């Protein structure tokens, strides 16, 4: 199904099943034209967190985690609005292209490696949102002529605590050594150029742990790409860096 066909199908479904836009609350559309265009027009940019952890690759984000983008991500991730994977995946694909300039996409394909969620979290949600976004991004890249494929090789090898209330240093300790690539999957890492992907970057601890696990397994991570980056506000209300209030790894 083409992008145009998906949009026509979504529009018809919105007419048959009245809904509210998840971004702004407008009636009769799960995602209104204005909110979708806001997401589509976002310009990807470098999004290195404040006091980034060691080993964090360069990170690019399609947008900031506020306004409509925040609501769209939450609706997809926590409320199972699966149709939103397509526009979010398009945003993620643009972040990937910003992270890996055109010259870097020639030859070997890009291997998009999603950050994993805890199996229990996937069961509770009924889907794996990051993997779904990565698949949508892979399709968008292919439509744009960029060779890419999903490579879901990272696994949790121990339980981690909910990170929503943890600071940067606590997150690093919580995640240290939590991820690995199974031995029987390590040979796949040499079949392309690796880009770590996630829905959101906050302190960068999760992406740094993913990069460490991939490097230990013999992978070479080019960069990381995310849909959104959180914005830390200073005392005067201005943007002052990146800070996460959402739990990572489920």
URKAJO-V321241 format. One line per field, one symbol per residue. ss: DSSP state (H for helix, E for strand, L for the rest). phi: phi as a letter, one per 20 degrees, with the letter a starting at -180 (. if undefined). burial: # if it has 24 or more other C-alpha atoms within 12 Angstrom, else .. Layout:
ss = ???
phi = ???
burial = ???
This chain:
ss = LLHHHHHHHHHHHHHHLLLELLLLLLELLLLLHHHHHHHHHLLLEELLLLLLLLLLLLEEEEEELLHHHHHHHHHHHHLLLHHHHHHHHHHHHHHHHHHLLHHHHLLLLEEEEELLLLHHHHHHHLLLHHHHHHHHHHHHHHHLLLLEEELLLEEELLLLLLLLLLLHHHHHHHHLLLEEELHHHHHHHHHLEEEEEEEEELLLHHHHHHHHHHHHLLLLEEEEEEEEELLLELLLLLELLLLLLLLLLL
phi = .fgfffffffffffffcgbdffecngfmafbfgfffffffegegbfcffflgfgnfffdccfbdeblfgffffffffedmeffffffffffffffffffcggfeeenffededffeefgffffffnadfffffffffgfffffenefbbfcedfcfdbfcfgegdeegffffffegmfdbdggfdffffeerdecfcbfbdcenffffffffffffenedefacccfbcfceeefenefcpdbdddfdln
burial = .........#..........####....#####.##.###.#########.###############.###########..####################....#...##########........###############....###########...#..#..#.#..##.########....#.##..########################.#.##############........##########
